[in-house]
Amino acid sequence: MTHINVLDPGASPLDYYGYELRRLREASGLTQKQLGDILNYTGSLVGQIETARKVPTPEFSERADAALGSDGLLSRLVELVLRSQLPAWFRQVAELEARATEIGTFQANMVHGLLQTRAYAGATLGALDQTDLDDRTAVRLARQRIFEKTKPPVFWMVISEAALYQEIGGRETMRGQLAHLLNFEHTPRINVQVLPYSAGAHPGLTGSFTLFRFASDPVIVYTEGYGSGHPSANPDTVQDCSLRYDHLRAAALSPKDSAELIRGVMEDRYGEQLA
């Protein structure tokens, strides 16, 4: 008899998800392969998720809910699973992103995670560590689901021109990433401004930071180091970073001019090259 891994549903959100998926599948009288065929995934993947060896995606969960008639159970659980897979030091930030009504960020070196493509995210996460890269990339991209809410936050990213030239993941990945930024050119709730080289010395030279604003709670400033995050509601820190951010937005190109610059970099640096 084939050994079936017995999960403890109380061990973690991932174990609970796997336990529920197996329970629902068996109640429907389906094998892992049969369910995989219905969902357009492999039976092996279904088995890995059921045994908590693979992290499910929102897409998988939506398909499984529809196939198993589970009334959105797996889609609700996957949010907890993905949150639990974030590094412990970053989970509070994900909660801030989910609750914020407005997010303003200055990015000195790369595109913010909330606007990254899959290829770009994978390249940044895999720079030194390829372990479980697909799962870690899926977890990062899942944070972007905050833009699918009924009332998504207003997101404003000021990014240095240098970040557009930092070739992360290769030419094709960068071209795709810059094209993705251009998708928001006419989206009022997601705004991208480029801080050009011509700005010279600016208030963001000390590094990237993010401001989270809420309907009723105090503003929180978030900065990041290697393997650590530093949220702060200290009034002096918030006031200082708010002033810095106002000056950065003022020094940056308008969203329209930023889009033109991004379009130019995408074509001139990452466009198709003649043989």
C-alpha positions as a printed Julia matrix, in Angstrom:
275×3 Matrix{Float64}:
   0.0    0.0     0.0
   1.3    3.44   -0.92
   2.2    5.52    2.11
   0.04   8.63    2.37
   1.54  11.5     4.26
  -0.76  12.43    7.13
  -0.83  16.16    7.7
  -1.53  17.92   10.96
  -3.91  20.68    9.86
  -2.96  22.71   12.91
   0.75  22.74   12.1
   0.65  25.67    9.69
  -1.62  27.41    7.17
   0.13  25.43    4.41
  -0.61  22.12    6.16
  -4.22  23.16    6.75
  -4.63  24.03    3.07
  -3.2   20.66    1.99
  -5.45  18.83    4.44
  -8.56  20.61    3.15
  -7.63  20.12   -0.5
  -7.23  16.37    0.03
 -10.49  16.19    2.01
 -12.41  18.02   -0.72
 -10.84  15.97   -3.51
 -11.57  12.63   -1.84
 -15.12  13.72   -1.06
 -15.57  14.36   -4.8
 -14.25  10.88   -5.61
 -11.3   12.17   -7.65
  -7.72  10.97   -7.81
  -4.91  13.52   -7.79
  -4.39  12.95  -11.52
  -8.09  13.37  -12.28
  -8.25  16.63  -10.35
  -5.05  17.8   -12.03
  -6.55  17.09  -15.45
  -9.65  19.11  -14.58
  -7.58  22.03  -13.3
  -5.02  21.84  -16.14
  -2.22  21.05  -13.68
  -0.3   17.85  -13.14
  -1.44  15.26  -10.62
   2.04  15.51   -9.14
   1.5   19.19   -8.36
  -1.82  18.4    -6.69
  -0.01  15.79   -4.57
   2.76  18.21   -3.61
   0.22  20.81   -2.48
  -1.75  18.2    -0.53
   1.41  17.18    1.32
   2.5   20.78    2.02
   5.57  20.48   -0.2
   4.4   23.11   -2.68
   2.77  26.49   -2.1
  -0.58  26.91   -3.89
  -1.27  29.99   -5.98
  -4.47  32.07   -6.06
  -5.09  30.79   -9.61
  -4.85  27.16   -8.52
  -7.17  27.87   -5.59
  -9.81  29.53   -7.74
  -9.83  26.62  -10.19
  -9.95  24.06   -7.38
 -12.83  25.86   -5.67
 -14.8   25.81   -8.93
 -14.03  22.14   -9.61
 -14.71  20.93   -6.06
 -17.66  23.19   -5.26
 -15.97  24.44   -2.11
 -17.62  27.87   -2.05
 -14.37  29.83   -2.15
 -12.8   28.02    0.83
  -9.41  27.44   -0.81
  -9.31  30.97   -2.21
  -9.79  32.31    1.3
  -7.21  29.96    2.78
  -4.56  30.76    0.16
  -4.31  34.34    1.44
  -3.25  33.01    4.85
  -0.89  30.51    3.26
   0.89  33.11    1.16
   1.16  35.54    4.07
   2.68  32.79    6.22
   5.34  32.09    3.59
   6.77  35.6     3.73
   9.97  36.08    5.74
   8.97  36.65    9.38
  10.48  40.14    9.41
   8.41  41.15    6.36
   4.96  39.93    7.41
   4.12  43.16    9.2
   4.87  45.07    6.0
   2.47  42.88    4.02
  -0.19  43.65    6.62
   0.51  47.37    6.27
   0.15  47.08    2.49
  -3.16  45.29    2.89
  -4.58  47.94    5.28
  -3.19  51.14    3.78
  -5.35  53.61    1.9
  -2.29  55.23    0.34
   1.26  53.96   -0.21
   4.07  56.26   -1.3
   7.5   54.82   -1.97
  10.88  56.01   -3.17
  12.97  53.3    -4.79
  16.64  53.99   -5.41
  17.75  50.71   -6.96
  14.86  48.64   -8.3
  11.13  48.52   -8.97
   8.98  48.09   -5.85
   7.66  44.57   -5.28
   4.05  45.66   -5.79
   4.81  46.57   -9.41
   7.27  43.8   -10.3
   6.69  41.27  -13.07
   7.17  37.57  -12.41
  10.49  37.44  -14.27
  11.86  40.56  -12.55
  10.74  39.36   -9.11
  12.33  35.97   -9.7
  15.59  37.59  -10.76
  15.78  39.77   -7.66
  14.84  36.96   -5.26
  17.2   34.49   -6.91
  20.26  36.71   -7.01
  21.96  34.69   -4.24
  19.46  31.95   -3.39
  17.61  29.75   -5.9
  15.92  27.62   -3.21
  12.15  27.3    -3.76
  12.39  30.26   -6.12
   9.06  29.62   -7.86
   7.23  29.53   -4.53
   8.98  32.63   -3.2
   8.21  34.5    -6.41
   4.54  33.52   -6.24
   4.38  34.74   -2.65
   5.81  38.13   -3.63
   3.43  38.52   -6.57
   0.45  37.6    -4.39
   0.95  40.88   -2.51
  -0.18  42.66   -5.67
  -3.71  41.38   -5.11
  -4.31  44.44   -2.92
  -4.97  46.28   -6.19
  -7.91  43.96   -6.87
  -9.81  45.05   -3.77
 -13.06  46.99   -4.06
 -11.21  50.01   -2.69
  -7.54  49.51   -3.56
  -4.91  51.83   -2.11
  -3.54  54.77   -4.04
   0.03  53.78   -4.9
   2.71  56.29   -5.81
   6.23  55.2    -6.74
   9.12  57.58   -7.28
  11.95  55.59   -8.82
  15.45  56.72   -9.69
  16.41  56.79  -13.35
  19.37  54.59  -12.41
  16.99  51.75  -11.53
  15.77  51.71  -15.13
  19.3   50.96  -16.3
  20.12  48.36  -13.62
  19.79  45.27  -15.82
  18.07  42.76  -13.58
  17.36  39.38  -15.14
  18.61  40.3   -18.6
  17.35  42.45  -21.47
  14.09  40.57  -22.03
  13.17  40.73  -18.35
  13.92  44.45  -18.19
  11.96  45.17  -21.32
   8.99  43.31  -19.88
   9.31  45.11  -16.55
   9.42  48.57  -18.12
   6.5   47.68  -20.38
   4.61  46.63  -17.26
   5.22  50.05  -15.68
   3.8   51.68  -18.81
   0.57  49.72  -18.29
  -0.2   52.09  -15.41
   0.25  55.25  -17.46
  -3.49  55.94  -17.43
  -4.35  54.34  -14.09
  -5.04  57.15  -11.58
  -4.6   54.95   -8.49
  -1.15  53.67   -9.53
   1.35  56.38  -10.38
   4.99  56.16  -11.44
   7.4   59.1   -11.43
  11.04  58.87  -12.46
  13.63  60.93  -10.61
  16.03  61.84  -13.45
  19.79  61.99  -13.29
  19.48  65.73  -13.85
  17.95  66.11  -10.37
  21.47  65.85   -8.96
  21.69  65.68   -5.17
  18.28  64.83   -3.72
  16.63  63.92   -0.37
  16.56  60.2    -1.24
  20.3   59.7    -1.4
  20.24  57.98    1.99
  18.13  55.14    0.59
  14.7   53.78   -0.28
  11.71  54.18    2.03
   7.94  53.78    2.02
   5.13  55.76    3.66
   1.89  54.02    4.61
  -1.22  56.11    5.24
  -4.44  54.74    6.74
  -8.03  55.83    7.18
  -7.61  56.47   10.92
  -4.25  55.1    12.14
  -1.01  57.12   12.26
   1.29  57.23    9.24
   4.05  54.6     9.27
   7.47  54.87    7.63
   9.2   51.69    6.5
  12.87  51.25    5.7
  14.7   48.03    4.98
  18.11  46.48    5.57
  19.63  43.1     4.83
  17.16  40.57    6.19
  15.37  43.1     8.38
  12.61  45.68    8.14
  12.12  48.81   10.22
   8.59  50.25   10.45
   8.24  53.38   12.57
   5.39  55.63   13.66
   7.74  58.05   15.43
   6.32  61.52   14.64
   9.74  63.04   13.97
  10.71  60.23   11.6
   7.37  60.41    9.82
   7.6   64.18    9.45
  11.16  63.97    8.11
  10.36  61.25    5.56
   7.12  62.95    4.5
   9.05  66.13    3.76
  11.7   64.14    1.88
   9.01  62.43   -0.17
   7.28  65.71   -1.06
  10.59  67.07   -2.34
  11.31  63.86   -4.27
   7.95  64.01   -6.01
   8.51  67.66   -6.83
  11.96  66.92   -8.3
  10.75  63.91  -10.29
   9.33  64.04  -13.79
   5.55  64.14  -14.13
   3.84  60.77  -14.65
   3.4   61.6   -18.35
   7.04  62.63  -18.85
   8.15  59.65  -16.76
   6.29  57.32  -19.1
   8.06  58.89  -22.07
  11.44  58.38  -20.41
  10.62  54.77  -19.53
   9.47  54.16  -23.09
  12.72  55.61  -24.42
  14.91  53.51  -22.12
  12.91  50.4   -22.97
  13.49  50.87  -26.69
  17.01  52.33  -26.69
  18.58  50.04  -24.08
  16.43  46.92  -24.12
  14.86  46.98  -27.59
  15.54  44.53  -30.38
  19.13  44.78  -31.61
  20.08  44.43  -35.25
  22.4   41.56  -36.1
